[in-house]
Amino acid sequence: MNARDGILGRVREAVARRERREHPGSFQGWRPEPLPEDALVGFTQLFEAAGGEVLRFESEAAGREWLHGFAAAFAGVAVGETVPAALRPDRPALPPETAPLGVSMARGAVAETGSLVLDARDGRRTQLLPPTHVVFVRRDEVVATLQEALAILRDDLPSAVGLHSGPSKSADIGQILVKGVHGPGRVVAAVVGTVGTGP
């Protein structure tokens, strides 16, 4: 017997002695704690804990009325390409590099992470450069898990998806928390509609 046969023989013996185990089944995901029954409640808790703001509007018309008053304090706005006409503010359009306010439309919101799901088609510069960012999300697209949010995108996948969980913040220098370093310092999630109303 040569060295190779000796090594392979010991491996075979070890494998034969090992206790067989059943396959554990498909991975169900990890959740740190039970999610609230209402995904909007869970999303709101985590998004606000991260420094974001959440507002609720029963209709797009109510959301637009609020945005009209809110945007009046800004010199202009950068609006994402996927924002419907009914949710566009009546303010001068500015490029994202100079706009004090950005408005986007989320593809969904996730309760388990407190994140907005943003589509690259809306314009990443609009989502990241203005110091204040208003993100509209439809109530029917606020879901419990990231898996459910990705299922919403399944039939219309963008080139990139961003998960935004509140305002940008960093404590890299001197362990001092500063907001708005790598993106907006204020993020408002405006949830429009009711369950079952759809787009």
N, C-alpha and C positions, 0 to 999 in steps of 0.2 A: 504494500500500500504506500502510495506517495503522499506528500504533504497535502496536496489538493484534495485527494479522496478522504483523508483524515479530517480536514476542516469541514467539508461538505457532510460527512457522516455525523459529526457532532451537531451541526446545524439541524439536520433531519431529526436526530434524537430529541433535541430541545423543542422543536416544533411539535413533534408527536406527543411529548409530555405536557405541553401547554393546554390548559383548560379551554375548551371551546366556548365562545360567547355568542349570544344572539345579536344580530344587528340592531342598534338602538332605534332605528326608524329615522324619518326625516327630521332635520333640525327645525325646531319650532320657534327659535328666536329667544333672546334674553330680554327679560323685562325686570327692572330693578324693583318695581312694586306694582300692585294692581292699578290699572288705569281707571279713571272715572268712567262711568257709563256714558256720559255725554263727552264726546271727543272735544267739543269746544271748551268745556270746563278745564280739561286737562291741558289743552294747548294754551289757554289763557294763563293758567297758573305758572307754567314753565316759561312762557314768553315774557310775562311780566317779571318773574323772578330774575330773568337775565337783563332786565332794564328796558324791555320793549313796552309798548302801549297797545291795548286792544280795545277797539270800539265796535259796537254792533249796530247794524242798520237793517230794518225790515225789508228794504227795497233798494235798488240801484238809485232811484230818485232821491231817497233820503240820504244815501251816501254822497251823491253829487251835491246836494244842498249843503251838507256839512263841509265838503271839500271846497265849495265856492267860498264860504266864509273863512275857512282855515287858510286857503291859498292867497287870500287878499292881503295878508301880511308879508308876502314874498314878492320880490321884483319880477320874478319869472319862474318858469318851471320847465323841467325836462320830462317828457312823457314817453313811457315805453310803447313800443309798436303794437303790443297786444292789448293795450288798454282800450276797452270799447268806448265809442263816442259818448255814450251816456255817462261815463265816469271821467271825462277829460275836463280839467278846470279851464275857466275863461281867464287865462293869464297869458302874457307873452311867452312864446316858446324860446327857450335858451338852450345852448349846448350843455351837456352834462358837466363839462369842465367848469362852467361859470354859474350854473343854475343853483340857487339856494335850496330848491325843492325838487325832488324826483318823485314821480308817480309811476307805479308798476302794477301789473296784474299777476298774482301768484297762480300757479297751477294747482296748489293745494296747501294745506297746513297739517302738521303732524303733532298729535297730542303727546306721544311718548318721548319726543325730543324738544317740543316747544319750538318747532322750526317752520318757516315758510318755505315752500318749494318754488324756486324761481327759475324760469326758463331763459336760456341765453338769447332767444329770439326777441325778448323784451329789451335787450340792450344792457350788457353788463355795466357799461359806464353809467347809465341812468340809475342802476341799482346800487352802485358803489361810490360815485363821486359827489353827488349833492349831500350837504351836511344833514338834511332832513329828508327822510324817505317815507312816503305813504304807499302802502302795499294793500291793494284790494284783493280779497279772496272770497269766493262764493261759499256760503254756508254748507252746501252739499259736498264741498271738496275739503272740508275739515274732517280728517280721519284719525283713527286711533294709532295706527302704526305706519312706519316707513314703508313696509311692504305694501300696504293698501295705497299709499300715495304713489308709489312707483307703478302700481297697477293702473292708476288713472292715466299715466303717461304712456302705457303700453302701445296703444294704437297711433300715437303721434309723438314719437320720441324726438326731443330736441338734440342738438349737438352737445349741449352741456346743461347740467342742472346744478343750481346752487341751493344749499340749505342755509337759510339765514335765521339765526336764533337770537334776535334782538340787535341792539346797536353794536357797532364795532368798539372793542375795548382792548386795552393792553396794559400790562403792568411790568413790561420788560425792563424799564429803566427805574432803578431804585425801588422796585416793588410798589410803585405808586400807580393806582388805577386811573387811566385816562381814557375817556370815551372819544370816539370819532377819529382815531389814529389811522386806521386802515380802511375806513368806510364811514357811513353815516353815523353821527353821534346820537341821532334820534330816529327811531323806526316806529311807525304807527301801522298796525295791522287793522285794516277796516274790513270787517266781516259783513258781507251783504247777502240778504235773502234769508229764507227760512228753509228748514229741512223739507225736501221734496219739491222745491221750486225750480231747481236746475238752472242752466245758463240762461 
